[in-house]
Amino acid sequence: MKTIEDLGDLRGKRVLVRSDFNVPLDGTTITDDGRVRAALPTLQALLSAGARVVVTAHLGRPKGAPEDKYSLAPVAARLSELLGQPVALAQDVVGDSAKETVAALQDGQIALLENIRFDPRETSKVDEERAELAGELAQLADVYVSDGFGVVHRKQASVYDVALVLPHAVGKLVLKEVDSLRKATEDPARPYVVVLGGSKVSDKLGVISNLLTKADRLVIGGGMLFTFLAAKGYSVGNSLLEADQLDTVKGYLAQAEKDGVEIVLPVDIRVGDTFAADTPVAVVAADAIPDGKIGLDIGPESEKLFASKIVDAKTVVWNGPAGVFEFEAFAGGTRAVAQALVDAGANGGFTIVGGGDSAAAVRILGFDEAGFGHISTGGGASLEFLEGKTLPGIAVLED
């Protein structure tokens, strides 16, 4: 893949950058600006080179039409603060406002187009419709830089099709993501430990299947752990359970035992009566969850167990919280996993926090991001990379 440096002299050139600014909002307030900050190295490099930077990105899931709650106005304001210069916000995607905003740019200035998903062609399954939007985006620029890792697993107009039209390069963020994930998957230093959490086994079927052939240990937390416990014949009370995945999980357990891959499950569970922050908390054995109780986090003994299985690793990938970390009473497991990654890193291991809720948890729980080898900005893209899938937004950049 070509890098920004391979594009030559960019002074005066219009550079279209696909970023990932899908940030969480409370009204119009960004509650986690990690993805905005992650975009800075690429944007600053282009601005310093004298480029006229045109950024396109999405926020939320608008249904192919403008919605005020999904406007990128809060992102433009935060990006302006972080860059220390104005960020002009177009009032549309590729319409008159976009054209006028881009035409007004001088060397070293930046504009942000309105939410790309306000245009239904962005996510269209019809190639010709996406190509039409890509052509209109291309008219606003001379070259294209892909820097939104969170969307490279999508075949969308601003991710895939526009790279077929314009000279293109990979941005610093996407390059770092790909290099880090390849380091963890192609020839990982061992022991290689993967920590999986989140709510559903079904979301991670491909990952588990692929990693059973590569990892030394799989550490299982989050809501998905209860399907593993049920597959071992344990009652899980009212905990999240994907009954239709029990046979699949039993197959994973059998394959892991046959191939010598260690699957680490919790030995105790923090349970409550309801899914609520103020529910009474009890700690029970993982094989003795009472009827009527709902598991919301791993227990204190499991925290110690998980840490012991992570801290000696030379490569660790973590994707998915260990519990409902948004509730303080059930944040202990996720906090323990994060700390174990920090400790593994201090022992010389390479650690990756695989985006999505895991990345949010690291920041919400107050960890120093410098304590991790890499914090991914793309949960779904990271998972598909770990599955070994071809990511369209990466493949299209490989000339």
Buried (B, 14 or more C-beta within 10 A) or exposed (E): BBEBEEBEEBEBBBBBBBBBBBBBBEEEEBEBBBBBBBBBBBBBBBBEBBBBBBBBBBBBEBEEEBBEEBBBBBBBBBBBEBBEEEBBBBBBBBBEBBBBBBEEBEEBBBBBBBBBBBBEBBBBEEEEBBBBBBBBBBBBBBBBBBBBBBBBBBBBBBBBBBBBBBBBBBBBBBBBBBEBBEBBBEEBEEBBBBBBBBBBBEBBBBBBBBBBEBBBBBBBBBBBBBBBBBBEEBBBBBBBBBEEBBEBBBEBBEBBEEEEBBBBBBBBBBBBEEEEEEBEBBBBEBBEBEEEBBBBBBBBBBBBBBBEBBBBBBBBBBBBBBBBBBBEBBBBBBBBBBBBBBBBBEEEBBBBBBBBBBBBBBBBBEBEEEBBBBBBBBBBBBBBBBBBBEBBBBEBBEE
